[in-house]
Amino acid sequence: MCLSLSIGWAQKEMSKTKKDIIKSVENHKENLIKISDEIWALAETAFEEHKSADILADYAEAQGFNVDRGVAGMPTAFVATYGSGSPVISVLGEFDALPGLSQKAEPTKNPLNDGSAGHGCGHNMFGAASLGAAIAIKEQIEKGTFKGTVKFMGTPSEEKYFGKIWMVREGLWDDVDVNVSWHPSASIEADVQSSLALIDFKIEFFGQAAHASGDPWNGRSASDALELYAQGINYYREHVRPTVRMHYHIQDGGQVVNVVPDYSRLWMRVRDTKRTGMLPVYERVKAMAEGAAILANVDYKVSLISGIYEVLVNREGGKVMQQNLELLGPIDYTDEEIAFGKKIQEVTGKKQVGMDSKIKPLEATKDHPGGGSTDVGDVSWNVANINLGVTTAPKDTPWHSWAVVACGGMSIGHKGMIYASKAMSMTMADLFENPDLVEKVKTEYKERKGDEVYEAMVPEGPPPVNAKGN
């Protein structure tokens, strides 16, 4: 009863503009859910998100946005713009899926299409919610409540090649004052934690083929070099800082057992909480590839795929987002949704506590947070960035798993998506209405960035939209 009264009081404190924004999101709710579900079903992976990108871009265009498609050399990247002048506020939208995670909207593991991709990070909801927020702001600009420009950034390939790096390199945030972003989560919070910097690269070894029994002495095994390299990496783990993460995937270790393999390939990633800590480890593991090649008497090649910065936190923006979360209050779930969540927890070996819809307090920013990596980091080193996490799956759900896919295709995900759309658009409204707030957010960004000169960690040339075997 007290909770209901608290929420009711908060709603009364909302400005008319924010009530109008919430109404706008509600007006588009069914279409946003339809968009999310269509992208969920398509489950297109990195740089293959042609239909998913078109669904979002077409809807933006139908709402009066000017849509620039195929930006930064990526056919599935686009920018949808409405308005003119300052401030310029952008919002991020992702829409790529993960390979091998196909799943029906059911609380037990059951692929929709065996071996196919699935939205194990909830990006079907990410893009739809952000577009909903952009539309809510567009409608306020259209009727004269706000002056300025809103941009929806359609950003592909977050899971593999990190498409935002090329969009940053193209200067697509150069005129933006503040960027707003969110991510599906198992809790609701204004996100003031950083992420891990990451470097993504490929190691290839080139040897000499020979008959594995008839004349192995005439062979130089690329597979030997690969095994020696992997062994070296695993010994090296003991001698790096606890914040470092190193992981690899053997993509080619030879084709048949009776041939000394003349080619092998390994995909490697190094992470740390700071780019400055990651780079020395990267240099070391590159040198180890040469050592493995010498030991196996083969040639080698190290190729950079891409690399991303850690997220540059903005607490001033986080405070604004926090206020809007508290205005919105927690998400309400039906008994069926709670049961769905508990079943997922049971199947994945977690405590059956259901959904976490409480608004988390604004936390202190940690120097060395755990977690994953995101190319939102590169955006955040080029423009002030405000982050949000919203519940779209049960508490303690394994991320990048079938369980996230299941929730993203039904009402639990839908509710979180619509909530995120409201929270982001309300925060964007505060920025449009308050020039001093924009300056405070930008000032913190400049102070945190300091003298650091951003350098995109990608090879020269276009994005690898047609890459095979990486």
C-alpha positions in Angstrom: 0.0 0.0 0.0 2.8 2.4 0.9 4.6 1.6 -2.3 1.5 2.4 -4.4 1.1 5.7 -2.6 4.7 6.5 -3.2 4.4 5.8 -6.9 1.2 7.9 -7.1 2.9 10.8 -5.4 5.9 10.6 -7.8 3.6 10.6 -10.8 1.9 13.8 -9.6 5.3 15.5 -9.4 5.9 15.0 -13.1 5.8 18.1 -15.3 3.2 18.3 -18.1 6.0 17.8 -20.6 7.1 14.6 -19.1 3.6 13.3 -18.9 3.2 14.1 -22.6 6.4 12.2 -23.3 5.1 9.2 -21.5 1.9 9.4 -23.4 3.9 9.5 -26.6 5.8 6.4 -25.8 2.5 4.7 -24.8 1.0 5.8 -28.2 3.8 4.1 -30.0 4.0 1.1 -27.6 2.3 -1.5 -29.8 4.4 -0.5 -32.8 7.6 -0.5 -30.7 6.8 -4.0 -29.4 6.1 -5.2 -32.9 9.5 -3.8 -34.1 11.3 -5.4 -31.2 9.6 -8.8 -31.9 10.3 -8.6 -35.6 14.0 -8.0 -34.9 14.0 -10.7 -32.3 12.6 -13.2 -34.8 15.1 -12.1 -37.5 18.1 -12.5 -35.2 20.6 -11.1 -37.7 24.3 -11.1 -36.7 27.1 -8.6 -37.1 26.9 -6.6 -40.4 24.1 -8.8 -41.6 21.3 -6.8 -39.9 19.9 -5.6 -43.1 16.2 -6.2 -42.4 16.5 -5.2 -38.8 18.2 -1.9 -39.7 15.5 -1.2 -42.3 12.7 -1.9 -39.9 14.0 0.8 -37.5 15.1 3.2 -40.2 11.7 2.9 -42.0 9.7 3.6 -38.9 11.9 6.6 -38.1 11.4 7.9 -41.6 7.6 7.4 -41.3 7.7 9.5 -38.2 9.3 12.4 -40.0 13.0 11.9 -39.3 15.5 12.5 -42.0 17.3 9.2 -42.3 20.9 8.9 -43.7 21.5 5.2 -44.4 24.7 3.2 -44.9 26.9 5.7 -43.0 30.6 5.2 -42.2 31.0 2.5 -44.8 28.5 0.1 -43.2 25.3 -0.7 -45.0 23.4 -1.4 -41.8 24.5 1.8 -40.0 22.2 4.8 -40.2 21.5 8.2 -38.5 17.9 9.5 -38.1 17.7 13.2 -37.4 14.9 15.7 -36.6 15.1 19.3 -35.7 17.8 22.0 -36.1 20.2 23.9 -33.9 21.3 23.3 -30.4 21.3 21.4 -28.2 22.0 18.2 -30.2 21.1 15.1 -28.2 21.6 11.6 -29.6 20.4 8.2 -28.5 22.0 4.9 -29.4 20.2 1.9 -30.9 21.7 -1.6 -31.4 20.1 -4.5 -33.2 22.6 -7.3 -33.8 22.2 -10.9 -32.4 24.6 -13.5 -31.2 25.3 -16.8 -33.1 24.0 -20.1 -31.8 21.5 -18.7 -29.2 18.2 -19.3 -31.0 15.4 -19.8 -28.5 11.6 -19.7 -28.3 9.9 -17.4 -25.9 9.7 -20.2 -23.3 11.4 -20.5 -19.8 13.2 -23.8 -20.7 15.9 -24.2 -23.4 14.2 -24.8 -26.7 15.7 -23.4 -29.9 13.4 -21.6 -32.3 15.7 -22.7 -35.1 18.5 -25.2 -34.3 21.9 -23.6 -34.6 20.6 -20.2 -35.5 21.3 -16.9 -33.8 19.4 -15.3 -31.0 19.2 -11.9 -29.2 21.1 -13.1 -26.1 22.0 -9.5 -25.2 18.6 -8.0 -25.8 19.5 -5.8 -28.7 16.1 -6.3 -30.4 14.8 -4.2 -27.4 17.7 -1.9 -27.3 17.1 -0.4 -30.8 13.3 -0.2 -30.4 13.3 1.5 -27.0 15.8 4.1 -28.1 13.8 4.8 -31.3 10.8 5.3 -29.1 12.6 7.8 -26.9 13.8 9.7 -30.0 10.3 9.9 -31.4 8.9 11.2 -28.1 11.4 14.0 -28.2 10.8 14.6 -31.9 7.1 15.2 -31.2 8.0 17.8 -28.5 10.3 19.6 -31.0 7.6 19.4 -33.6 5.0 21.2 -31.5 7.5 23.8 -30.3 8.0 22.6 -26.7 11.8 22.1 -27.3 14.3 23.7 -29.6 17.2 21.8 -30.9 18.0 18.5 -32.6 17.5 14.8 -31.7 19.4 12.0 -33.4 18.8 8.3 -33.4 22.1 6.5 -34.1 21.5 3.0 -35.7 24.7 1.2 -34.7 25.4 -2.3 -36.1 27.8 -5.1 -35.0 28.3 -4.3 -31.4 28.8 -8.0 -30.6 31.7 -8.7 -33.0 33.4 -5.8 -34.8 32.2 -2.8 -32.8 30.6 -0.7 -35.5 30.4 2.4 -33.4 34.2 2.8 -33.8 33.9 3.5 -37.5 30.9 5.8 -36.8 33.1 7.8 -34.3 35.9 7.8 -36.8 33.5 9.3 -39.4 32.8 12.1 -37.0 29.1 11.3 -36.5 29.1 12.6 -32.9 31.2 15.7 -33.6 28.2 18.0 -33.4 26.4 16.2 -30.6 26.3 17.8 -27.1 25.2 14.7 -25.1 24.5 11.1 -26.0 22.0 8.9 -24.1 22.2 5.1 -24.1 20.7 2.1 -22.3 21.2 -1.6 -22.1 18.9 -4.5 -21.2 19.8 -5.8 -17.7 18.5 -7.8 -14.7 18.0 -4.6 -12.6 17.0 -0.9 -13.0 19.8 1.6 -12.4 21.3 4.8 -13.7 24.6 3.2 -14.8 27.6 5.1 -13.5 30.1 2.2 -13.8 32.6 1.9 -16.5 33.3 -1.2 -18.7 36.4 -3.1 -19.8 38.7 -1.8 -22.6 39.2 -4.5 -25.2 41.5 -5.4 -28.1 40.4 -7.9 -30.6 43.0 -9.6 -32.9 43.8 -12.6 -35.0 46.9 -14.8 -34.9 47.8 -16.9 -38.0 50.6 -19.4 -38.3 52.0 -20.6 -41.7 54.0 -23.9 -41.9 54.7 -26.6 -44.4 52.3 -29.6 -45.0 53.6 -33.1 -45.1 52.3 -36.7 -44.6 51.9 -37.1 -40.9 53.2 -40.7 -41.0 55.1 -41.1 -44.2 57.5 -38.1 -43.9 56.5 -35.8 -40.9 60.1 -34.6 -40.8 59.4 -32.7 -44.0 56.5 -30.8 -42.3 56.5 -27.7 -40.2 53.3 -27.7 -38.1 51.2 -24.6 -37.9 49.2 -26.5 -35.3 52.2 -26.9 -33.1 52.7 -23.2 -33.1 49.1 -22.6 -32.2 49.3 -25.1 -29.3 52.5 -23.5 -28.0 51.0 -20.0 -28.3 47.9 -21.1 -26.4 50.1 -22.8 -23.7 52.1 -19.5 -23.4 48.9 -17.5 -22.9 47.7 -19.9 -20.2 51.0 -19.7 -18.3 50.9 -15.9 -18.7 47.6 -15.7 -16.8 49.3 -16.1 -13.5 51.4 -13.0 -14.1 48.9 -10.3 -15.1 46.9 -8.1 -12.9 43.5 -9.4 -11.5 41.7 -6.9 -13.7 43.0 -8.4 -16.9 41.0 -10.9 -19.0 42.4 -13.0 -21.8 40.4 -15.4 -23.9 40.7 -17.1 -27.2 38.9 -19.2 -29.7 40.8 -21.7 -32.0 39.2 -21.2 -35.4 41.5 -23.5 -37.5 43.8 -26.1 -36.0 44.2 -28.2 -39.1 41.8 -30.1 -41.3 42.7 -33.8 -41.2 44.7 -36.0 -38.8 47.1 -37.5 -41.4 48.5 -34.2 -42.7 50.9 -32.0 -40.9 48.9 -28.8 -41.0 50.4 -25.8 -42.8 47.9 -23.3 -41.5 46.3 -22.5 -38.1 44.3 -19.5 -36.8 43.3 -18.3 -33.3 41.0 -15.4 -32.4 42.2 -13.6 -29.3 40.9 -10.8 -27.0 42.6 -9.0 -24.2 40.7 -6.8 -21.7 41.4 -4.6 -18.7 39.4 -2.0 -16.8 41.6 0.7 -18.4 43.0 1.0 -21.9 46.3 2.0 -20.4 46.5 -1.3 -18.6 45.3 -3.4 -21.6 47.9 -2.1 -24.1 51.0 -3.5 -22.4 49.4 -6.9 -22.2 48.5 -6.7 -25.8 52.1 -6.0 -26.8 53.3 -8.9 -24.7 50.9 -11.5 -26.2 51.8 -10.3 -29.7 55.5 -10.9 -28.9 54.5 -14.4 -27.6 53.2 -15.2 -31.1 56.6 -14.6 -32.5 58.1 -16.9 -29.8 55.6 -19.7 -30.7 56.5 -19.3 -34.4 60.2 -19.6 -33.6 59.7 -22.7 -31.6 57.7 -24.4 -34.3 59.8 -23.1 -37.1 56.9 -21.5 -38.9 55.9 -18.0 -40.0 53.2 -15.9 -38.3 51.0 -12.9 -38.6 49.1 -10.8 -36.1 46.1 -8.8 -37.4 44.2 -6.2 -35.5 40.5 -6.6 -35.9 39.3 -3.7 -33.6 39.7 -2.4 -30.1 37.4 -0.4 -27.8 37.8 2.0 -24.9 36.3 1.6 -21.4 33.2 3.7 -20.9 33.9 7.2 -19.6 31.4 7.6 -16.7 29.3 10.8 -16.3 27.8 11.1 -12.8 26.1 14.5 -13.5 24.1 12.8 -16.2 23.6 9.7 -14.0 22.0 11.9 -11.3 19.4 13.3 -13.9 18.6 9.7 -15.0 18.3 8.6 -11.4 15.7 11.3 -10.7 13.6 10.1 -13.7 13.8 6.5 -12.6 12.5 7.5 -9.2 9.7 9.4 -10.9 8.7 6.4 -12.9 9.0 3.9 -10.0 9.4 0.1 -10.3 8.0 -2.1 -13.0 4.9 -4.2 -12.1 4.9 -7.9 -13.1 2.0 -10.3 -13.4 2.0 -13.6 -11.6 2.6 -15.3 -14.9 5.7 -13.2 -15.6 7.1 -13.8 -12.1 6.5 -17.6 -12.6 8.3 -17.3 -16.0 11.2 -15.7 -14.4 11.4 -18.2 -11.5 11.3 -21.1 -14.0 14.3 -19.6 -15.8 16.1 -19.3 -12.5 15.3 -22.9 -11.7 16.5 -24.2 -15.0 19.8 -22.1 -14.9 20.5 -23.1 -11.3 19.8 -19.8 -9.7 17.9 -18.9 -6.6 14.2 -18.6 -7.5 13.5 -15.0 -6.5 11.8 -13.8 -9.7 12.2 -10.3 -11.1 14.1 -7.4 -9.6 12.2 -4.2 -10.5 13.4 -2.0 -7.6 15.1 1.3 -8.5 18.7 0.8 -7.4 20.3 3.8 -5.7 23.0 5.8 -7.5 26.1 3.9 -6.6 29.7 5.1 -6.1 31.7 4.7 -9.3 34.2 1.9 -9.0 37.8 2.3 -10.2 37.9 -1.3 -11.4 34.5 -2.7 -12.2 34.0 -6.1 -13.6 31.7 -7.1 -16.5 32.0 -6.9 -20.2 33.0 -4.5 -22.9 31.1 -2.2 -25.3 31.8 0.2 -28.1 29.7 2.7 -26.3 33.0 3.3 -24.6 34.4 4.9 -27.8 31.3 7.1 -28.1 31.8 8.2 -24.5 35.4 9.4 -25.2 34.0 11.6 -27.9 30.9 13.1 -26.4 29.3 13.2 -22.9 27.4 10.0 -22.4 24.6 9.0 -20.0 23.9 5.3 -19.5 20.9 3.3 -18.2 20.2 -0.3 -17.3 16.7 -1.6 -17.2 15.3 -5.1 -16.2 14.4 -7.3 -19.1 15.3 -10.7 -17.6 15.1 -12.3 -14.1 17.7 -11.6 -11.4 21.0 -13.5 -11.9 20.1 -14.6 -15.4 23.2 -15.7 -17.4 23.7 -13.0 -20.0 24.6 -13.9 -23.6 22.4 -17.0 -23.1 19.1 -18.6 -24.3 17.4 -17.2 -21.2 17.8 -13.6 -22.2 16.5 -14.5 -25.7 13.4 -16.1 -24.2 12.5 -13.0 -22.1 13.3 -10.6 -25.0 10.5 -12.2 -27.1 7.7 -11.8 -24.5 6.1 -9.4 -22.0 9.0 -9.3 -19.5 11.3 -7.8 -22.2 8.5 -5.7 -23.6 7.9 -4.0 -20.3 11.6 -3.2 -19.7 11.9 -1.9 -23.2 9.0 0.5 -22.9 10.2 1.6 -19.4 13.7 2.4 -20.9 12.1 4.4 -23.6 10.3 6.6 -21.1 13.3 7.0 -18.8 15.6 8.0 -21.6 13.2 10.5 -23.2 12.4 12.1 -19.8 16.2 12.5 -19.3 16.6 13.9 -22.8 13.7 16.4 -22.0 15.7 17.6 -19.0 18.6 18.3 -21.2 16.6 20.2 -23.8 14.9 22.3 -21.1 18.0 23.2 -19.2 21.1 24.5 -21.0 23.0 24.7 -17.7 22.5 21.0 -17.2 23.9 20.3 -20.6 27.0 22.4 -19.7 27.4 20.5 -16.4 27.3 17.2 -18.1 29.8 18.4 -20.8 32.1 19.9 -18.2 32.4 16.6 -16.3 33.1 14.8 -19.6 35.9 17.2 -20.4 37.4 16.9 -16.9 37.3 13.1 -16.9 38.8 12.9 -20.4 41.6 15.3 -19.5 44.4 15.4 -22.0 43.7 12.0 -23.4 43.7 12.1 -27.2 41.2 9.5 -28.6 42.7 7.1 -31.2 40.3 4.7 -32.9 41.7 1.1 -32.5 40.9 -0.2 -36.0 43.0 -1.0 -39.0 43.2 1.5 -41.9 40.6 1.2 -44.5 36.8 0.4 -44.4 34.9 -1.7 -41.8 35.2 -5.5 -42.3 31.6 -5.8 -43.6 32.5 -8.6 -45.9 35.0 -10.3 -43.7 35.0 -14.1 -43.6 36.5 -16.4 -41.0 37.1 -13.9 -38.2 
